[in-house]
């Protein structure tokens, strides 16, 4: 039984699940080349069907997500979504009443749902699906945080787990605490949207002059450039407190924005970011500790936008009392299509899910398709080789970087060795050049490493034999190795590594060659895109990015590409 999952909000996408297994998953942005696309995912749905050679009639169940009033409004008037998208991404001139517009948005997104809204929403979704040729299907509309929880719990591989979700707001809710046991997801607490810890981070990001729902990672990075601020002097700490399995906000969301403006007025931006980061860490940690103590469950999984904060994740891993952990690799709203489909499969078929072994769930292109695209570009020379992994490893060992395009595209925000820019971990000069000239990012943003799993113990001092395949967790490097991995650590020595086992043999072979050349089995790995663009999906995307950045070397499949002089 094929179940199609659909999400048509922020970072829209689709997925198909069968017997608890994620068969394919993709987000609309990768196909439309519109970062975090918010439209109904027509392209993603069609791509998923085509990849599995299915027709709409083969789909027995569609699991959609989003019951709240703001989604109903956006589906009824799509121009509202498009208008807010351009506003949020600052693609338009600053409008009049900009602050008031944000405050209204906070109020609308906090509104929950009811039986009448749910009925109208179901009709809206059916109308769009029917236009695509879907007939005789069962439609299940899954609650936002239930979908987040299902994605984490059912992909974790844990028989019994504590599952926590935290994000800005979805269906009027900002967080939940759940237990997944015997194939049943049971909710223990619900945190209302107006008590959203994640919304604090969103508001701080906005006040720092960056884009909410997109640049929160930059806020996390900036925080490490601050002198520490003691909790008793941190004016954000008391904006929230944790009571059992609930987070309680001192003010409404709109009032908090005004209070944050006052704090920002005489606070340096690094300290402002630090205060927000510390506030999130402190209250998340208390929530997780309380949940572990109350349930006695030490296998913990989590999802939602806050789960992308790898600094907070590290604190949770080390200090909450958890034993084993799992963060769903597409933790934000872009992962809701998978979560909705998994939950529907659980409810209708009793599926308990299957441990997610890798995130290579997207599209793949044949060698013929790759060659056909390459031949369209007369300014590129190419040759087919049977030693591309070895060649790439030797280039990196000499201090060069290259674009690397292989197999199925990764699902989620992290490049994991199939749509990656790779380079040496030992070169600070190359790191700066990649940031400023190729990626065109802010100078303070760090890059991440991919390393052989067996190298992990000697590089990270807080590794506890639980490998992170998905770049969802922060780790701290040993001081003695930092000069050898200088391009893949942050200013404090921390890092967000991908620990490579046997799940990506060609990528692993490349890193093994790097180890033979330089002595360390570790490389710089960043997403294959220019900053602000989606990660490349197709060979065409890859070649266009190569030309735009004037990058010398690229390997696509078994082809080595070089720009002609």
PyMOL commands that set and color helices and strands:
alter all, ss='L'
color gray80, all
select helices_A, chain A and resi 28-32+42-51+56-58+69-76+78-88+98-109+115-131+144-155+193-195+197-207+216-223+231-233+237-239+253-265+269-295+305-308+310-319+333-349+367-374+388-397+428-439+453-459+479-484+486-488+505-518+539-549
alter helices_A, ss='H'
color red, helices_A
select strands_A, chain A and resi 2-7+13-18+21-27+59-65+138-142+160-170+173-181+184-192+240-243+246-249+299-303+324-327+380-384+402-405+419-424+448-452+475-476+494-495+498-500+522-527+553-556+559-563
alter strands_A, ss='S'
color yellow, strands_A
deselect
rebuild
show_as cartoon
